[in-house]
Amino acid sequence: MLTSDNSHSASHAEARKRPAQERSRRTVEAILEAAAQLLATKGYRATTTNHVAERAGVSIGSLYQYFPNKDALVAALVEEHLAAAGEMIREACRAWRRDRPGPAEFAASFARLLVEVNDAPVHRVTYNNAPPLPRTQEMTEALVAELADEVAIHLRRWKTPGPPELRARTLVIAVLAVIHELVIQTPPGPARTAAQQQAAELARGFITPAPAGSRHAPDPTVDAARRNEHDVQ
C-alpha cells in the first residue's frame, strides 16, 4: 500500500489522457491487465511496453496514446491498487466498529488486513518500482491517515495510555513496514505464518494497555507527550 522511494523520474510517468468512450476504456483496461500480468510474472526490468501491447492485443501506438512509457503504466496500476485497498480498508473499519473486538483480536485482524491488501504479486513489483507521483503519494497518505484515525478510535475505547493519534499513526506505519519488508517477501508456509504473527504481536504491543502496577519498558509515545507538555510549561 505504501509506495517506496526509488530513482525513477516522475516527470513522464503520468498518463497522457483519460479514456472518455467505452471502447477507449476497454482498451485501457486491456493494457493495464496485460501490464499487471507481465510485471507479476516477468518483473519490472524484463517487461517492456512492446510486450504489454502484444499481450493486450493492441498496437504500440495505441498504448502510447494513453501511457507514454512503462513508468506511466506502473503509476496507473498503483492508483488501481490504492483504490481497491481503500475499499478493503473501509469494509474492515465498518466491521471493527460493529464487532468492537478486543486488542488481541483487533491486532490479528489488522495484520491480516494489511497482508491481504498488499499481497498481490503485481503490487510487490510496483512497490519497488513505482515512480513517486503526487497523486499516488496523496492517495497513500490518505489511506494511512484513514487507518490511523480508525485505530485511534479503538485506542480510546480500550483506554490505552498515551496520545492516541501519535500511537495510532506509529502503529500503522510500523506494521505496514513489517508487512512490506518481511511478511509478503516470505514464501507461503510456516515461516510466513510466523512473520504475520510477529506483525500482529507488534500491533498488539502498541494497543494493549499494560496491567495496572506492572513493570514494563518505557513507552516512547507517552514519553514524547510528556516532553511536549513540559516544553509548553
N, C-alpha and C positions, 0 to 999 in steps of 0.2 A: 504494500500500500504506500509506504514511504518511497520517495524517489531518491536514489543515491546520487552523489556528486560524481561527475566524470568530465572528461576533457572535450566532449563534443561541443561544437558551436551551436548555439540556439538560433542564430540569425536566419538560417534557411530551413528550419525544422517545422515551420508552420504549414498547414495545408494551404494549397493555392486557392481553392474555392470550396464552398459547401454545396453538395448536390441539392438541386431545387425540385427536380422532377423525379417521378417514381423510377423511371429507367436509370437515371443517374444514381439514385440511392442504391439500387440493386447492384450497379457496377462497383460503387464504393464498398458495399458490404462484401462483395466477392473478393475485392482486392484485399481488404482487411482480414478476411477469413483466411485467404491464401498466405498472407504475411504472417499471421499468427501460427499457422501450421508449420511453415518453413522455419520461423525463428525458434519454435519449440523443438523441432527435430534436427535442424542443421546448425543452429546457433546464429549469433549476430554476424560474425565475420564471414561465414560461408554463405549467407543469404544475400542475394542481390535483387535489385529492382527488376531485372530481366527474369530472374527465377520467379518472382512474385507475379509478374504479368503473365508468364506462361502458365503458372498454376491456376491463376484466376480466369484464364481464357480470354484475356483482353490484350490489346496491343500495348507496347511500351508507351506510345504516345497518349493513349487513353489514361494510363496510370499517371503520367506526368501532368495531365490536366488537373489532377487533384492533389498529387503528392510530388513535390519537386525532387525528393531524394529519400533514401532509406530512413533517415532520422525522422522525417515527417511521418512516415508510416509508424515508426515506433512511438512517436508522440501521440498519434491518434489512438493507438492500441492502449497506451497508458490512460488516456481520457476514458476510453470504454471501460477499462478495468476499474478506475476510480468511481465511475458512475454505478457500476454493478456493486462495488464494495459499499457504497453509500446505502444502497437498498438493503444489503445484508445487515449492515450495522443498525439501521433504523428498525428493522424487524427484530433484531436481538434486543434493542433498547426497550421496545414495547413489551417483549416477553419478560425482561427483568423487572420492569415496573409492575407488571401484572402478577408475577410469581413471587416477587420480593425474596430472592434467595439469600441465604446466609453467606458470610465471607468466603468460606471454603468452596461452596457450590458456585458462587459467582466467579471466583478466581479460575476454576476449572473451565467454566463456560466461556469466560473471557479469552483465555488462551486458545481454547478450541475454535472460537470465532475467528481470531486473528490468523490461525493456521488455515482455516477454510478460505478466508478472504485472500490470502497471499500465496496459496499453494499451486495455482495454475502454472504449468510449465512455461507458458509464454510470459507470465509475469516475472519469473525468475530471470529470464533473458532481458526483458525491458527494464527491470530494476537496476541492473548493472550497466545498461547502455542508453537509457532514455536521456535525451538532451534536457537540460534544466530550462524549462519554459515557464513564463509567468502563469499561464493558465493552469498547467498541471501542478505547479507549486501551490497556487491558491486553492485548488481542489484538495490537495493533500493536507494542507494546513487546516482547511475547514473540517475535514474528516477527523483529524487528530483533536481539534477543539471540540467537535461533537462528542467524541468518545470521552474526552476528559470531563466535559460537563456532565455526562451521564454517570461516570464513576464518582464524581464529587457528590452527586445526589445520594448515592448509596453510602459513601463515607459518612455523610451527615446522619443518615438513617442508622448506621451502626455506631455512631458516636466515636468514630476513630479519632484519636488525638492528632493535633497539628492542623495547619491550614489546609482545608480540603482541596482548594483549587490547585495549589502547588503540588500537593501529594498526588492528586489525580493526574496531572499532566506528566509528572515524573514517572508514574506507573505506566502510563500509556506509551511514552517514548522508550522506556527501558524494556518493556515486554515486547514491543514491536522490534526493537533491535535484536533481541534474542531469537524471535521468530524468524526474522530475515537472515541473520548471520549463522544461526545454528540449526534450528528445527527444520526449516524447509530445505536446507542444504544436506540434511542427513537422509539417506535412502530409507524407504519404508521398512519397518521392522522394530525389534526391541529397542535398538539404540534411539530411534526417532521417537518412540513412545516415551522413553525416559527423558529425552530432551524436552518434549512437550510438557511432561510433568514438572520439569525444572522451571519452565516458563510459568506454569500455574503456581508453583511454590513462590517464585519471585513476586507474582501479583499478590498472593496471599500475605506475603511478608509486608507489603505496603498497606494492606487493608484490614488485617486482623489486629484489633486492639490488644495490647499487652495486658495480661491479667493484672488486676489490682495488686500492688505490693510486690510484683515480680521484678527481678533484676534483668535488664536487657541492654543491648547495645544502644548508644546514643542515636536518636532519630534525627537525621540531617534536616528534614523538613521542619521539625519542631525547633531545632536549634536555629535555623535560618529565620524563622518567625520571631524567636526571642531576640535575635540580634537586631532585626529590623525595629522591634519595639524599643529596644534600648537606644538605637540611633535616633529615634524620634524624640525620646525624652530629653 
